[in-house]
């Protein structure tokens, strides 16, 4: 495979052709992966309960719990994984997730709740596998933007497909997730093969973006100690983004129903696609900034803008200035203007700014482990803590909290890294 014609051709291709190929393949591959995780959330499981608690609450909670554990494991696994093992890792992950959906479809309730935990457990590794192919390149912004918008688009797309499978094909809420995953299985194999043909970063890539390599435990601890203050601020802000994203994503059906759009199957795709395109455009523009410090600043400002947009658009909706559709789109835009840089280019530019030989996967999984810990905590508080607030009201309250707290934290992070950079006449080397 290392000497395949396709890989040799890509190593000699122009930056435009390489970017186009890698972006499209990564986008399609992760869209297929998402079909194994999110379609079940479009179902309401109305009338089903377990221990007097809504059945869907159990399913979402245990899947996120499995996903969180996967992120914690990924701090070590993704940070230490070499490129030769990524494709195998993806196929093993998908095999376990697919088998869990078989159990969910055929094991009767409430025993099939356990299979949704098993579904989330491997899938948390997916993002790290995918991003490992794309980081550390001169065109990483474009590649990461293409990959990142896939989880915005694919979330809505997979839900639309799930709703179609139930309403037009007649499959039950329990069978639907397996059917949707089956539809995407064969394309996934093809796209992963194409992704695995990408050559490693070139010498020029390493010169401009710093060499990337696996990190052992000692190297990971040293990195955290070096940038502790900034990482704490960034991770705290990312916790708010993850909590907000997971709630908005998992309970989109309930929120849309409360807003009067519960019968529309394509509302998920129609509202998420413009958000995905806008975010991809904004993130891609940062590629034009060659100076890594300036790009790091711009990424902070983009995230700050996203946090502020969440609060301002929610206020506008409550005052009747914008419609429910525009509100959901604008809070989605604000959310992903913050969330996407964290999952793609922010840490890539941080490494390049301080010329610290390491890898993005470790930093993303460090942030993700805390982010999903926060998400599962909020889910358990809302779902099992006896809080009697509607999904819509809880989402509105959360929007204001996320906007205010996140803005302060990101502003503090920007101050920290600017101060740290100015203290070092020469960037930190490792």
C-alpha positions in Angstrom: 0.0 0.0 0.0 2.8 2.4 0.8 4.0 2.2 -2.9 0.5 2.3 -4.5 0.0 4.3 -7.6 -2.6 6.5 -5.9 -0.3 7.4 -3.0 2.6 8.2 -5.3 0.3 10.4 -7.4 -1.0 12.2 -4.3 2.6 12.9 -3.1 3.2 14.8 -6.4 -0.2 16.4 -6.7 -0.7 20.2 -6.5 -1.9 21.5 -3.1 -5.3 22.2 -4.7 -5.8 18.7 -6.0 -4.4 17.1 -2.8 -6.7 19.3 -0.6 -9.7 18.5 -2.8 -9.1 14.8 -2.7 -8.3 14.6 1.1 -11.2 16.9 2.1 -13.9 15.1 0.1 -12.7 11.6 1.2 -12.4 12.6 4.9 -15.8 14.3 4.7 -17.5 11.2 3.2 -15.7 8.8 5.5 -16.7 10.6 8.7 -20.3 11.1 7.4 -20.5 7.3 7.1 -19.1 6.8 10.6 -21.7 9.2 12.0 -24.4 7.0 10.7 -23.5 4.4 13.3 -24.0 6.9 16.2 -26.7 9.5 15.7 -29.7 8.2 13.8 -31.4 6.7 16.9 -31.8 10.2 18.4 -34.5 11.1 15.8 -36.8 8.5 17.3 -38.8 9.5 20.4 -39.6 6.1 21.8 -42.8 7.6 23.0 -44.6 5.8 25.8 -41.5 3.7 26.7 -40.0 4.0 30.1 -37.6 2.2 32.4 -37.7 2.7 36.2 -40.2 5.4 35.4 -37.7 7.4 33.4 -38.2 8.1 29.6 -36.5 5.4 27.5 -34.7 7.8 25.2 -33.1 9.5 28.2 -31.6 6.2 29.1 -30.3 5.5 25.6 -28.7 8.9 25.2 -27.2 8.9 28.6 -25.6 5.5 28.3 -24.3 6.1 24.8 -22.7 9.4 25.9 -21.2 7.6 28.9 -19.6 5.1 26.6 -18.4 7.9 24.3 -16.9 9.7 27.3 -15.0 6.6 28.4 -13.8 6.1 24.8 -12.4 9.7 24.9 -10.5 9.0 28.1 -9.0 5.8 26.7 -8.2 7.8 23.5 -5.8 10.1 25.4 -3.3 7.3 25.4 -4.4 5.3 22.3 -4.7 8.1 19.9 -1.6 9.9 21.2 0.6 6.8 20.8 -0.9 5.4 17.5 1.2 5.2 14.4 -0.2 5.9 11.0 0.0 2.3 9.8 -2.6 1.2 12.3 -5.3 3.9 11.7 -7.3 2.1 9.0 -7.4 -1.1 11.0 -8.5 0.9 14.1 -11.4 2.4 12.1 -12.6 -1.0 10.9 -12.4 -2.6 14.3 -14.3 0.4 15.8 -17.1 0.2 13.2 -17.3 -3.6 13.6 -18.0 -3.3 17.3 -20.4 -0.4 16.9 -22.3 -2.3 14.2 -22.6 -5.4 16.2 -24.0 -3.3 19.1 -26.8 -2.1 16.8 -27.6 -5.7 16.0 -28.1 -6.3 19.7 -30.1 -3.1 20.1 -32.4 -4.2 17.3 -33.1 -7.8 18.4 -32.7 -7.8 22.2 -35.9 -6.7 23.8 -36.2 -3.6 26.0 -35.0 -2.7 28.5 -32.1 -5.1 28.1 -31.0 -3.5 24.8 -30.0 -0.3 26.7 -26.7 -1.9 27.4 -26.0 -2.2 23.6 -26.3 1.5 23.2 -23.5 1.9 25.8 -21.4 -0.6 23.7 -22.2 1.5 20.6 -20.7 4.7 22.1 -17.7 2.9 23.6 -15.7 2.4 20.4 -17.0 5.4 18.4 -15.2 8.0 20.5 -12.0 6.9 18.8 -13.3 7.9 15.3 -12.3 11.5 15.3 -8.7 10.8 16.4 -8.3 8.2 13.7 -9.5 10.6 11.0 -7.7 13.7 12.1 -4.4 11.8 12.3 -4.4 11.6 8.5 -4.8 15.4 8.1 -2.8 17.2 10.8 0.5 18.9 10.5 0.1 19.9 6.8 0.2 23.4 5.2 -3.4 22.8 4.1 -4.6 21.4 7.4 -7.2 24.2 7.8 -8.9 23.2 4.5 -8.7 19.5 5.3 -9.9 19.9 8.9 -12.7 22.2 7.8 -13.9 19.6 5.4 -13.7 16.9 8.1 -15.3 19.1 10.8 -18.3 20.2 8.8 -19.0 16.5 8.2 -20.2 16.1 11.8 -22.4 19.2 11.4 -23.9 18.0 8.1 -24.0 14.3 8.9 -25.7 14.8 12.2 -28.7 16.3 10.4 -28.4 14.1 7.4 -28.3 10.8 9.4 -31.4 11.9 11.4 -33.2 12.7 8.1 -32.3 9.3 6.8 -33.4 7.7 10.1 -36.8 9.4 10.0 -37.2 8.4 6.3 -36.4 4.8 7.2 -39.1 4.7 9.8 -41.8 6.7 8.0 -41.4 5.6 4.4 -39.8 2.1 4.8 -41.8 1.1 7.9 -38.9 0.0 10.1 -39.3 0.3 13.9 -37.4 2.7 16.1 -35.3 -0.2 17.3 -34.5 -1.5 13.8 -33.9 1.8 12.2 -30.4 2.5 13.6 -29.1 -0.9 12.2 -30.7 -0.2 8.8 -29.1 3.2 8.5 -25.7 1.9 9.5 -26.0 -0.9 7.0 -26.7 1.6 4.2 -23.4 3.4 4.9 -21.2 0.3 5.6 -20.0 -0.4 2.1 -19.3 3.2 1.2 -17.4 3.5 4.5 -14.9 0.7 3.5 -14.2 2.4 0.2 -13.7 5.9 1.7 -11.4 4.6 4.4 -9.3 2.8 1.8 -9.0 6.1 -0.2 -8.1 8.0 3.0 -5.4 5.5 3.9 -3.7 6.3 0.6 -2.7 9.8 1.8 1.1 10.2 2.0 2.6 11.5 5.3 3.3 15.2 5.7 6.2 16.4 3.5 9.4 18.0 4.7 7.9 21.5 3.8 4.8 20.6 5.9 7.0 19.8 8.9 9.0 23.0 8.4 5.9 25.2 8.4 3.7 23.3 10.9 6.3 21.4 13.1 6.8 17.7 13.0 4.1 15.4 14.4 4.9 12.2 16.2 3.4 9.8 18.8 3.7 10.9 22.4 4.5 8.6 25.4 3.2 9.3 28.9 6.2 11.3 30.0 6.0 13.6 26.9 2.3 14.1 27.5 2.8 15.2 31.1 5.6 17.6 30.1 3.4 19.2 27.5 0.6 19.7 30.0 2.9 21.2 32.5 4.4 23.6 29.9 1.0 25.0 28.9 -1.1 24.3 32.0 -2.8 27.6 32.5 -3.9 28.0 28.9 -5.0 24.4 28.6 -7.2 24.7 31.7 -8.9 27.8 30.2 -9.3 26.2 26.8 -10.6 22.9 28.2 -13.1 24.6 30.5 -14.5 26.6 27.5 -14.6 23.4 25.5 -16.6 21.7 28.2 -19.3 24.3 27.7 -19.3 23.8 23.9 -19.4 20.0 24.2 -22.3 20.1 26.7 -24.2 22.5 24.5 -23.5 20.6 21.3 -24.5 17.2 22.7 -27.8 18.6 24.2 -28.7 20.4 21.0 -27.8 17.4 18.9 -29.4 14.6 21.0 -32.6 16.5 21.8 -33.1 18.2 18.4 -36.3 16.3 17.8 -37.8 17.4 21.1 -36.7 21.1 20.6 -38.1 21.2 17.1 -41.3 19.7 18.3 -41.6 22.3 21.0 -41.0 25.0 18.3 -43.8 23.5 16.1 -41.7 21.7 13.5 -41.9 18.1 14.8 -43.4 16.6 11.6 -40.7 17.8 9.2 -38.3 15.0 8.3 -35.8 17.2 6.4 -35.7 20.1 8.9 -32.5 18.7 10.4 -30.6 18.7 7.1 -32.0 22.0 5.8 -30.9 23.9 8.9 -27.6 22.2 9.5 -26.2 22.3 5.9 -26.0 26.2 5.7 -24.3 26.2 9.1 -21.8 23.6 7.9 -20.9 25.5 4.7 -20.5 28.8 6.6 -18.2 27.3 9.2 -16.2 25.5 6.6 -15.7 28.8 4.7 -14.6 30.7 7.9 -12.2 28.0 9.1 -10.7 27.5 5.6 -9.9 31.2 5.4 -7.4 30.9 8.2 -5.2 28.8 5.9 -4.2 32.1 4.1 -2.6 33.2 7.4 1.0 31.9 7.3 2.1 33.4 10.6 1.2 30.7 13.2 0.8 33.2 16.1 -1.6 35.4 14.1 -3.6 32.3 13.1 -3.7 31.2 16.8 -5.1 34.7 17.7 -7.7 34.5 14.9 -8.8 31.1 16.0 -9.4 32.5 19.5 -11.4 35.4 18.1 -13.5 33.0 16.0 -14.4 31.0 19.0 -15.2 34.1 21.0 -17.4 35.3 18.2 -19.2 32.0 18.3 -19.9 32.2 22.0 -21.3 35.7 21.7 -23.5 34.7 18.8 -25.2 32.0 20.8 -26.2 34.5 23.5 -27.2 37.3 21.2 -29.3 35.1 18.9 -31.1 33.6 21.8 -32.0 37.0 23.1 -33.2 38.0 19.6 -35.4 34.9 19.5 -36.9 35.6 22.9 -37.7 39.2 21.9 -39.4 38.0 18.7 -36.8 39.6 16.3 -36.0 36.3 14.5 -38.0 33.1 13.8 -37.4 29.7 15.4 -35.6 28.4 12.3 -33.2 31.4 12.2 -32.6 31.0 15.9 -31.6 27.3 15.7 -29.4 28.1 12.7 -27.7 31.0 14.4 -27.0 29.2 17.7 -25.8 26.4 15.6 -23.4 28.7 13.7 -22.2 30.2 17.0 -21.7 26.7 18.5 -19.7 25.4 15.6 -17.6 28.5 15.1 -16.4 27.6 18.6 -16.5 23.8 18.4 -14.9 23.2 15.0 -11.6 25.1 15.7 -11.1 23.1 18.9 -11.5 19.8 16.9 -9.2 20.8 14.1 -7.0 23.9 13.7 -6.7 25.5 17.1 -4.4 22.9 18.6 -2.6 22.5 15.3 -1.7 26.2 15.3 -0.8 26.1 19.0 1.7 23.3 18.4 3.1 25.2 15.3 3.3 28.6 17.2 5.5 27.2 20.0 7.3 24.7 17.7 6.6 21.8 20.1 7.0 18.4 18.5 3.8 16.5 19.6 0.5 15.7 18.0 -3.0 17.2 17.8 -4.8 13.9 18.7 -3.5 14.0 22.3 -4.7 17.6 22.9 -8.1 17.0 21.3 -8.7 13.8 23.3 -7.6 15.5 26.5 -10.1 18.2 25.9 -12.8 15.8 24.7 -12.5 13.6 27.8 -13.3 16.5 30.0 -15.9 17.8 27.6 -17.9 14.6 27.6 -17.5 14.3 31.3 -19.3 17.7 31.6 -21.8 16.6 29.0 -22.7 13.4 30.8 -22.9 15.3 34.1 -25.4 17.8 32.7 -27.4 15.0 31.1 -27.7 13.1 34.3 -28.6 16.3 36.2 -31.4 17.2 33.7 -32.6 13.6 33.2 -32.2 12.0 36.6 -32.0 14.9 39.0 -35.7 15.7 39.1 -35.4 19.0 37.3 -38.9 19.8 36.0 -38.0 22.1 33.0 -39.0 21.6 29.4 -36.4 20.7 26.8 -36.8 24.1 25.1 -36.6 26.2 28.3 -33.5 24.2 29.5 -31.9 24.8 26.1 -32.6 28.6 26.3 -31.1 28.8 29.8 -28.1 26.8 28.7 -27.5 29.1 25.8 -27.0 32.1 28.0 -24.8 30.3 30.4 -22.6 28.9 27.6 -22.3 32.3 25.9 -21.3 34.2 29.0 -18.9 31.7 30.6 -17.3 30.6 27.3 -16.6 34.2 26.3 -14.7 34.9 29.5 -12.7 31.7 29.3 -11.6 32.1 25.7 -10.6 35.7 26.3 -8.5 34.5 29.3 -6.9 31.8 27.1 -5.9 34.4 24.5 -4.3 36.6 27.1 -2.4 33.6 28.5 -0.9 32.4 25.2 0.0 36.0 24.1 1.8 36.6 27.4 3.6 33.2 27.2 4.7 33.8 23.7 6.0 37.3 24.5 8.0 35.9 27.5 9.9 33.5 25.1 12.3 35.2 22.8 12.6 31.8 21.2 9.5 29.5 21.0 9.4 26.6 23.3 11.2 23.7 21.7 11.0 20.0 22.5 
